[in-house]
Amino acid sequence: MKLLLVQVLVGILLYVNGLMIFTFLKKETFRETRYILFAQTLFADSALMLLTDLTLMGSFYQYPVHIIPCYIFCTLTSLVSVVSPMTLVAMCLERYVAICMPLRHSSISTPKNTFIGILVIWSVSFIIPLFIFIVCFVYIPPGVLRLYVVCTVEAMLQVKWLADMRATSLQLLFIMMLCIIVSTYIKIVLAARSASSERKNSTNKGLKTIILHGVQLLLCMMQLLIPYIEMPLWKVNVMLFVNVRYSNFILFLILPRCLSPLVYGLRDEKFYNALKYYAFCGILVCNKHKIRDGKTFRGVVSISIHN
């Protein structure tokens, strides 16, 4: 039942994220920087949910996998788990530029700069997973490369100093990202005090967006530290390890990914209208137009008859 519940939740979120990515690709108006970064967040979140869900099922059924494909699989999982929070930071910086530097926003948030920013995000996110991947092949005995294991991130963290280095690096990275989000929030608050009444609404909306991104970042930080909570349980009791992993999967992986559709899919009116159109295949929107056009036509006919 637990595994079935996870599959239902993952299936719903993958459908919602896929629908949002489809909406982004179909509309040329969503080629702005914030929507491009949002689409990248949806892609990274969907990939992370899919990869982690496969790992969860492998742990639940104790399915053995050759260690080399397992290492590649875990490296990709670690990569997308860092890409998602780094993209959140980029989205906060974009909101900071839009609110605090509105005159320079169009010159800074260009497609070229957005593409460069995405390359930087993926390059920085790949440093730690690639280093761990290389070190694993250097330090493990040759005979281990022929083994089959239950594929989890813990399989790559058997060397203690490597696990400690990964934990320290990720903690430092997330502290830096959290500092950036807090500083952008403070600067937007200061800008809100001096903003005119016309800009108050957009500034307040930007503040709420930054807060939601901060909550997402904290939950993502917990998700990356989960392996160090689960590792002792893996060596003691496998079923206890699986049950704790199930709880952590719901709280720290699925819950943060539910916030992304909330931030842009529901709060952004332009994106919400387009999303609603494609969600119902344009049926409701077309019916509304038909009803409105029918009322207009009947009104014209009655006026002409009366005259």
Salt bridges, closest charged atoms under 4 A:
GLU32 OE1 - ARG34 NE 3.68
GLU32 OE2 - LYS270 NZ 3.56
ASP45 OD1 - ARG257 NE 3.11
GLU94 OE1 - ARG95 NE 2.86
GLU94 OE2 - HIS105 NE2 2.80
GLU154 OE2 - ARG245 NH2 3.08
ASP164 OD2 - LYS160 NZ 2.93
GLU230 OE1 - ARG245 NH2 2.86
ASP268 OD2 - ARG34 NH1 3.31
